Amino acid sequence: MNPYRIIGDQDTCLGFRFAGVPGDTVASREEALPAFQEALKDKNLQILILTEQVADWLDAEVTAHKLAVARPYIATIQDIWGKVGKQRTLEQLIYEAVGVKILEQK
């Protein structure tokens, strides 16, 4: 089994899947909670990666797990759209990734 797993939005999970990290795509707390509980049951799991949005949805559960000092280690990351509350446009993402600005032609 893979020692890593991610729970997050579709785009972020897809990116991690390309790197060989399996995960669960969720769009609400109701989808995230069972995925989180199932991940905690995996004895081979060492690092559980959560996007900020998922960590916000599961704040109480994540805090309780961290206070229990139990495996797996939980890491919270930004999703593909960046820090919560600051969404970036496609042009901004491309510029950050490759350093090319897309200009609108008139």
Secondary structure as UniProt FT lines:
FT   STRAND          4..8
FT   HELIX           10..18
FT   TURN            19..20
FT   STRAND          23..25
FT   HELIX           29..41
FT   TURN            43..44
FT   STRAND          47..51
FT   HELIX           52..57
FT   HELIX           59..67
FT   TURN            68..69
FT   STRAND          73..77
FT   TURN            80..81
FT   TURN            84..85
FT   HELIX           90..98
//
